[in-house]
Amino acid sequence: MATSSSGGAVMAAFSHCSSNARLMDFTSRNRSSKVFLLTRVKPSFCVRCVSSEPKQRAREPVTEEGVLSDLSSFPPDAASIASSIKYHAEFTPLFSSQNSEPSKAFFATAQSVRDALITNWNATYDFYEKMNVKQAYYLSMEFLQGRALLNAIGNLELTGEYADALEKLGYSLETVASREPDAALGNGGLGRLASCFLDSLATLNYPAWGYGLRYKYGLFKQHLTKDGQEEVAENWLEIGNPWEIVRNDVSYPVKFYGKVVADSDGKSRWIGGEDIVAVAYDVPIPGYKTKTTINLRLWSTKVPSDQFDLSAFNAGEHTKACETQANAEKICYILYPGDESEEGKILRLKQQYTLCSASLQDIIARFERSGGNARWEEFPDKVAVQMNDTHPTLCIPELMRILMDLKGMSWEEAWRITQRTVAYTNHTVLPEALEKWSYELMQRLLPRHVEIIEMIDKQLIEDIISEYGTSNPEMLEKKLVSMRILENFDLPASVAGLFVKPEESPFDKTGEKVEATDAVTVADKDELEVEKKQKNEVANKEPVYIPPKMVRMANLCVVAGHTVNGVAEIHSEIVKNEVFNDFFQLWPEKFQNKTNGVTPRRWIHFCNPELSAVITKWIGSKDWILKTEKLAELQKFADNEDLQIEWRAAKRINKIKVASFLKEKTGYSVNPDAMFDIQVKRIHEYKRQLLNILGIVYRYKKMKEMTAVEREAKFVPRVCLFGGKAFSTYVQAKRIVKFITDVGATINHDPDIGDLLKVVFVPDYNVTVAELLIPASELSQHISTAGMEASGTSNMKFAMNGCILIGTLDGANVEIRQEVGEDNFFLFGAQAHEIAALRKERAAGKGMKDMGVQTIFSWGRTFLVTLNAKRRSILLIEIKG
C-alpha cells in the first residue's frame, strides 16, 4: 500500500532560502510506504519540524528560544461546544429564528469552529510577524478544498466532542456535515494539490499563505441528461460561507488598459484606463495536532462607489449606470470562463492579473510593515512566491513594475530581486496547456507589463548569445526561436545581422566572372507570354500566412524563476529532456523534481474512519497519521487472517455507503459484493476514458455471446464507475461522457447481464464524492497515454485506501509501482519512450493489427450507431483509433 504526504512542489520556493539549509528527507525506503515530501528546512523559516515533536501532544509555534507561544484554544468539552453552537444559532444567524433545519445547525456549528480557528489564526500570524520569518506565498487559480467542517474539527482533534454536543442538541454530526456545500474554487488535480499543500504546510508549521480568487459560481455543476453533460452555475455561496471573513480594510487597486508615459526623470508611469478594487476574503486553514492555522486569502472584485453613475441611474439608464460595477464583478464569477471569444480571452487575462496584482501588493505591504525601514535586497530572504502552473505568470512583470515604477529601483536591481523570489511548478507536457497570450491583446490590456516582458526577452537574447557565442549561427538561431518569450517576432536589429546570408559571389572558384546566361535566355523569349504567366501566378497565389505574435508564459516562468519543478519523476525528466530542453541545457541547476503528494489526514484518516481504525489497532498508535512511513509496520501482519477479515469488513462498509449513494443520485442499484472498478478524473482524451468504456463494451459483447452458465463461470461481478467533468467547450470530451452514460443505460437494463456488469457515471464529481468513492474502490484505472500525465495524484489516494491500480508508467504511477512492488500493480500499455514510434507506425497505417483491438473498435462503432439509432440522434463519437 503506497502512501504519500503533501509537500513537494511548493517547497521548490523554499529551497532558495540559504546555502546552509538542510535537506529533510521524509521518504521511507520501505517498499510498502513512501511519503512524497522533499523539502528544505531553515531554522528562521520553518517554525518547527514535525520529526522533533513529542508523541500525543498538540504542537504549537515556538520562539527561537523554544518557548511555547500562548495560543489559547476553544474549550474542548461537549457542553461548552453545545453552548457555542446555540449562541451562534441565535446571535450570528443566517436563518430565521423559526428555522430548525440541519442547514442552520451546520452554519452555527461551523461558526463555533471558526471561533477556535480565529484565535489560533491570529496568534499564528502575530507570531510570524513578531519573529519576522520568511513566508511562502502559493499563488493558484484553483483551490479545490471540499467540505471544511469535518476536516477542521478533525485537525483540532474535537470530532468526538462535536458529535456529543450536536447529539445533545438533537442532531447527528454526519447529518449536519452533509449540509455543507463543496467550495467551488477549483476543478481538478491542480486545485486539489493546492489545498493539500495548505493542509500540510499548516501541519508542518511552515509560515505560508495561499492566494486565489473567490469565484461566485465556480466551474459549473454537472447535470447528466439524455443529451449528455449539461452545465449549470454552482450555488455554493447563495446561503453564505460560514468559514470566510471579509477584510474590508484589506483592498488594493487593480488597473487595466490605459497608457504608459515617461516622467521627467525617465521613470515610467501607467495612467488612465479601467480601475477596479480587489477585496480580501480570508479562510483559516488549520494544521493537524498543532495550533498553527494559516490563511487562504481569496480576492473578490468591485469598483469604488464614486464610480457608480448616479445621474444616469436617475435618468432611467440603469444598465449604463451599473455597467462599471458589472464589469468588475464578472472577473470573479466563473473559474476558467470559455475563451473561444475575444471577450472570453480578455476576462481570463483579467482574472490572472487580478490574482497577481492584488496578491503582490498584499505581500509587499506585509514586507514593508514587518521590517520597519524595508531593505529591498532582503526581500527574497523574507518572501517566496510559488507559481502553481502558468496562470500566475503575470506576477513576474507585476513585481518588476512595482519595484521599478513605484519603488524607484533600476532594471538590474528589480530583475535580481524578482529572479530570487519567484519559482515555477509545471503541471503539463501538453503544448496547448503551456499558455500563450496574444501580444496585441496583452498590449491593450496591460501595456506596461508588455514593455517589461519585452525587456526580459531582450535580456534573454543577450544571455543566450553570451552563452553560445556566434560561431554557429544556425544553432544559435534555432535556440532563439525556441527559447524566446515573444513568439513570431523579428530579432532585434543588432542580432538579426548575425543571420544574414551573404550574397552569391559573381566569380567562380577560379576567379573568373560568371556570365548571366540564364538572364539572356529569358530575355530572348516572348515577353508578352512571360508577363502573362507571371500575372496568372500572382492572381492564383494564396495569401501569405502571417503567424500571430504571441507571449509564451511558460518560457517567461522558466526565465524568471529561480527554480522549475516537475511534479513526478518521469514528468520532471520529460520537462528537462523535451518540454524545456533548451532551457535545461542553459540553466541545468534550475530544474528539480518535486513529486506531488496528498494529505493522509483527509485522504485516509477522515474519509475512511473504518480503515483508519483498523490501521491504528494493528500498528498500536495514531503516529502514522503524521508519519506515514510507519504504515510499513503493517507488513509484518500481511498474512494475518484476522487483519485481512477486518480489512475486508471495512471495505464492505464503504461499498455499502457507495451503493446507497448511487441509488439516490442515479437510480441504479449495484451489488456491494461486486468488484468496484473506478476511473474518476477530469474527462480528457489523453486520460483515455474512451478506451476504458470501449473495453467495457467489448466485455459486454463477449458476455452476450455466452450462455448464462458460461457467464457466471467466466466473469467476476463488476461495477464500473466513472466520474469527472468535461470542460464546457471541449466537444470531444462531452461526447465521451454521453457515450459512457448511453453504454450504462443499455447494460444496466439488460436482464441477461444482471449484476455481472454495471456501468454508472457519477454526476458532478467533486471532493466530497471522491471521499466516498475512493475508500470503496478495489481496482482503479490510471491509463493515461504514457508521458502525458504530469502526476495524477488520485492514484496515491486510491493506493492509500487499499486499492489495486491498473495503469501506465506515467506520472506518479512510476514511483508508486516502485514502492508497492511490481506484483501489486497491474501494468498497462506502452511506456513513454515507445509512444513516438507507435504514433509514426499508426500514421503510416501499420497499427491496428491485433484482431482483438480491431474487434473492440469495430464492434464499439456498431454499438454507438445502434445506441444513437434508438435515440434517433446523430452519431456523437468519432472513433480515432
Salt bridges, closest charged atoms under 4 A:
GLU53 OE2 - ARG48 NE 2.96
GLU60 OE2 - LYS291 NZ 3.50
ASP115 OD2 - HIS88 NE2 2.59
GLU129 OE2 - ARG369 NH2 3.13
ASP182 OD1 - ARG147 NE 3.99
ASP199 OD1 - ARG601 NH2 2.90
ASP227 OD1 - LYS226 NZ 3.53
GLU231 OE2 - LYS734 NZ 2.86
GLU234 OE1 - LYS221 NZ 3.60
GLU244 OE2 - ARG214 NH2 2.85
ASP263 OD1 - ARG269 NE 2.64
GLU274 OE2 - LYS350 NZ 2.96
ASP275 OD1 - LYS255 NZ 2.91
ASP282 OD2 - ARG247 NE 2.91
ASP282 OD2 - ARG297 NH2 2.69
GLU317 OE1 - LYS320 NZ 3.94
ASP339 OD2 - ARG348 NH1 3.75
GLU342 OE2 - ARG444 NH2 2.65
ASP362 OD2 - ARG297 NH1 2.81
ASP362 OD2 - ARG366 NH2 2.89
GLU368 OE2 - LYS407 NZ 2.82
GLU377 OE2 - ARG375 NH2 3.00
GLU378 OE2 - ARG375 NE 2.94
ASP381 OD1 - ARG420 NH2 3.23
GLU398 OE1 - ARG401 NE 2.96
GLU398 OE1 - HIS449 NE2 2.65
ASP405 OD2 - ARG448 NE 2.75
GLU440 OE2 - ARG444 NE 2.65
GLU451 OE1 - ARG448 NH1 2.81
ASP457 OD2 - ARG484 NH2 2.67
GLU474 OE2 - LYS478 NZ 3.97
GLU487 OE2 - LYS436 NZ 3.00
GLU487 OE2 - ARG552 NH1 3.45
GLU531 OE2 - LYS535 NZ 3.62
GLU573 OE2 - LYS576 NZ 3.09
ASP582 OD1 - LYS479 NZ 3.05
GLU610 OE2 - LYS657 NZ 3.29
ASP623 OD2 - LYS55 NZ 3.50
GLU646 OE2 - LYS617 NZ 2.72
ASP673 OD1 - ARG652 NE 2.77
ASP677 OD2 - ARG718 NH1 2.76
GLU685 OE2 - LYS880 NZ 3.78
GLU705 OE2 - LYS701 NZ 2.45
GLU705 OE1 - LYS702 NZ 3.48
ASP742 OD2 - LYS738 NZ 3.02
ASP742 OD1 - ARG871 NE 3.65
ASP750 OD2 - LYS704 NZ 2.93
ASP752 OD2 - LYS704 NZ 3.06
ASP764 OD2 - LYS221 NZ 3.74
ASP764 OD1 - LYS725 NZ 3.32
GLU771 OE2 - ARG602 NH1 2.58
GLU778 OE1 - LYS655 NZ 2.80
GLU789 OE1 - LYS687 NZ 2.89
GLU819 OE2 - ARG29 NH2 3.92
GLU822 OE1 - ARG817 NH2 3.79
